[in-house]
Amino acid sequence: MAGNALSRRRLFFTLLMVLTTHATTGVAAEMTKFEWQATESGPRYYPMKIISGNLEYHDGSGATYVPDGVNLNHGWGKGVSSHVIGDGININPLPNRLTISFFSYTDNQFYRGDFELPYEKILGLFQAGHYSPNREGKITYDSIVVGVAPGGVVAVWLWGIEKNTEVFFGQAEKADTPWSRLTGATHISREEFVQRRIKGSLETPERIEALRKNGVPVGLWERYRTRYPWQPLFAGMKLMKRKGVQAITYFNGERDYFHLPLSKEIAESRRAVPSSMRVYWDNPTGRNQLFILTFDENEILEAFETLGKSGLPITFEFSMRRDEDGVRRLHFIVHTEKERVILKKTALKAYGAKDK
């Protein structure tokens, strides 16, 4: 009798595991499609234009096209265009391949690439999602950004409300594409057309002269991708309770936020060099402030590169203190336990802020 009872229990648990596995597999299969759109990106002051592009679905069922035709000059990692199909709900499989053709004005060169994307990584990030401070809950990405840069650089990011994550970085090849693919204004010479676009994008005579003198900074976008073991430290200032630090933008095109206090995993992770940050200060006078910080590119990249040679953890310190003139100011210091660099060129804009 006892043996029969044991056999029945084993059969019951075996059937339960089969049913559970089947249900889990079914849910996982459904979670391979998401609502997302494609958008495009190009670096500031280095105008680009996508001729054509497709993000091909991993199951071979089709593709989502990358918006084209716009002169890209909005910032590395920042999406520009979007396209809406039908009722605007674009629930599709995720891509495992990118085909792209584009033009770089500062190179005066066409490029073309066919790349395999890391599908499992993309799927995992979409499925895992991320916490949204603004929504106060877990969300997932809603766009895939394709970036192109001089020299044939190609990058792909997943884009969310507060988070932008690089998933691919590659190199396209030079292409002998007919000039008519770029513009119908063939009555204007190629050189004249290119120079017009460059002057319009660089905006100032100083930037135009710098490009003429120094040329395109080959390797700049690879340089942006170097990650360091750094974390922020706020000294002499209390952050606003609910906001803390948000909207951190990195030179490599990623975006994120610090939710303080940092978890051990986040504190010890490696991240790219920040290009801008928002800091919400709980001012003891009662006039809370939002600081929008924009770091000088050459200064902060050189600081991290210098300190990064040691391999030691890096602290990015934001120190609020009174200077000799009695005025309270925010100072920026990047340091390890052995050396430090004071940043002197950071641009700061201050606005009133409410802790909501």
Secondary structure, DSSP 8 states (H G I E B T S, - for coil): -HHHHHHHHHHHHHHHHHHHHHHHHHHHHHTTEEE-EEEEE--TTS-EEEEEEEEEETTSS-EEE---SSEE-S-TT--------TTS--EEE-EEEEEEEEEETTTTEEEEEEEE--HHHHHHHHHH-EEETTTTEEE---EEEEEEEGGGEEEEEEE-SS-EEEEEEEE-EEE---GGGT-S-TTS-HHHHHHHHHHHHH-SHHHHHHHHHH---TTHHHHHT--B-EEEEEES--B-TTTSEEEEEETTS-EEEE-SS--HHHHHS-B--EEEEEEEE--TTS--EEEEEE--HHHHHHHHHHHHTT---EEEEEEEEE-TTS-EEEEEEEE-SS-EEEE---EEEEEE----
